[in-house]
């Protein structure tokens, strides 16, 4: 009986960890796009790459598939759309476009891995 309680606690801790990582990812996106002065330097690329690695890790432990990544991309596109309407030549719009392009590449790679899994079955 004690082992069952420990498993449920482990599952709730795991879900809590996933939620914290997901919130960290979205907070990092908002911070990267809106609160950091957009300068396309090596530091901004490292920051984008680190959030990309966080998303890959999060999708592995949570079981997110490529459709979840595509939904995230659609959210990024909506943010980019409204930012472009409000201020057309703003570096923030270019930063969101970099996020869209990077995550589109990740979604394509995820699709390739998922199709290889389906074919091998």
N, C-alpha and C positions, 0 to 999 in steps of 0.2 A: 504494500500500500504506500509505503514511503517512496518507492521508486517512481510510482505513477505521479505523485506530487512533484517530484524533482523534474520529471520529463515535462510536465505542464509549465513549471517555472522556467525551464530551459527554453521552451517554445515561446513563452511570453517575453523572455529576455531577448531572444533572437528577433522577434517581431519588433520589440522596442528599439533594438540596435538598427534594424532596417529602416524604421521610421526616422530615427535620428540621422542616419546617413542620407536619406531622401531629403529631409529638411535642410541638412548641411549643403547638399547639392544645389537646391533651389535658392538658398540664401547666398551661396557662392555665385550663382548666376546673377542674381539681383545686385550683389555687391560689385561684381566684375563689370557689369554693363552700366549701372547707373551711378555708382559712387566712386569709382576710380577714374582718374583723368585718362581718357582714351589716348594712349600712345602705343603704336604698334612697335613694341620693342621685344627683346628676348624674354623679358620678365612677363609680359602679357601672354606670350606664347607658352611659357612654362606654366603659367597659371591656368590657361585653357587646357593644356595637356594634362595637368593634374586633375582637373575636374572631369576630363574625359576618362582618365583611369578610374576615378571614383565611380563614374557611371557604369563602366564595364564591370567593376567589382560588385556594384549594387545590382546590376542585372544578373550576374552570376549567382549571387547568394539569394536573390529574391525570385529568380525565375522569370524575370521580364523577358519578353521576346521582342522581335523586331517591330511588331505592331505597337508596343508600348513606346519604343524609341520614336516611331513615326508620329505618335500622338504628341510626344514632347516636342518634336520638330514643328508640328502644326501650331503648338502654343508659341514657340519661338517666332514662327512666321507671322502670327497675329500680333505679337509684340512689335515686330519689325514693321508691319503694316501701319499700325497706329503711330509709331514713332516717325515713320517716313511721312505720313500725312501731316503731323504736327510740325516737324522740322526736317525739311528734305535733305539738306546737306549737313547732317550732324554726324560726328564721329561715333556717337552711340549707335546709330543705325548700322554703320559699318561693322561695329563690334558684334552686334546681334547677327549680322549676316555671316560673320566668321563662325559663330556658334552654330548657325543653321547648316552651313556647309560641312562643318566637322561632324555634326551629329547625323547628317544625311549619309556621310561616308560610313559611319558606324552602323547605321541601319542597313545599309547595303551589305556590309560584311556579315552582320547578323543574319540577314536573309540567306546569304550563301551558305553559312554554317547550318542553318535550319533546313535548307533544301538538301544538303548533303546527308543530314541525319535521316530525312524522310526517304531518300533514295536507298540508303543502306539498309533500311528495315525491310 
